[in-house]
Amino acid sequence: MNCDQQPSSRVAQALGIHRSIAACHAYLARNDDVHALTAALMLPCYRTEFDRLSLAMSSAEKTALMSLLPVDGEQRALSLPRA
């Protein structure tokens, strides 16, 4: 495996998880269908996976990820855990 691909892969994976977390929050905010229940069940899984992945990231990867996350309340809610 190419070392250059692994970091960008982790950042891309974290961005995908972030999008899933944002989608869960959107479904929970509407709270009007079965998707809200699914979101409530999946949100802890997504958060755990995001935390696990961010702990495995180098500081350069964390910087890259933070530069790609939206600048709003959601980014602050998903602050990267400190190792």
N, C-alpha and C positions, 0 to 999 in steps of 0.2 A: 504494500500500500504506500502510495506517495505521501510523504509527510505534509506537503502543501495542501493536499486534498482533505485531510482529516480536519484541520481547523475550520476551513470554510464549510465543511460538512456539518460540524457541530453548530456553527452559527446559523446555517440554513435550517437545521433541525430545530434549534431554539426559536427561530422566527416562526416556523410552522406551529410549534406548541403555543407560542404567544398568540397567534391568530386563533387557535382553538380556544384559548382562555378568553379572548375578547368575544368570540362567538357565544361562549357559555354565558358571559355576563349579559350579552344582548338578549339571549333567550330568557334569562332569569329576570331581566328588567321588564319584559313583556308579560311573563308569568301567565300566559293564557292558553297554553297548549301542552301537548305531551313532550315537546322538545325542552320545555323548562325542567321537567322532571329528569330527562336524560342529562341535561346540562348540570343539574344539581348533583347527579351521581358521578359525572365525569370530571367536574372541576377539580376536586382534590387529587385525582390521578394526574391530570395535566400539570397542576402546580408542583406535585412531587417530582414528576419527570423533568420539569423545567429547572427545579432546584438541583436535582441530581446532575443534570447536564451542565448547568452553570458552575457547579463546583469542580467539574472536570476541565473547565476551560482555563486557558492561560489568560493573563491580564490583557494581552493583545486581542484575544478573541472576545473577551468581555467588553473591551473598548469598541471593537467593531460592532458587536451586538447592540450596545447601548446607543451607538450612532445611528443604527437602523430602526430602533424602536420609535414609535410616535412620541412626541413631546406633549403629554397630557397626564391626567391623573393615573391612567393605566400604567404608564411607565414607572411612576413612583410606587405603585402597588406591587410591581413585579421587580423591585430592586434585587439585584443579584446578591445572593448570600456571600458572606465573607468566609474564606477558607481558614 
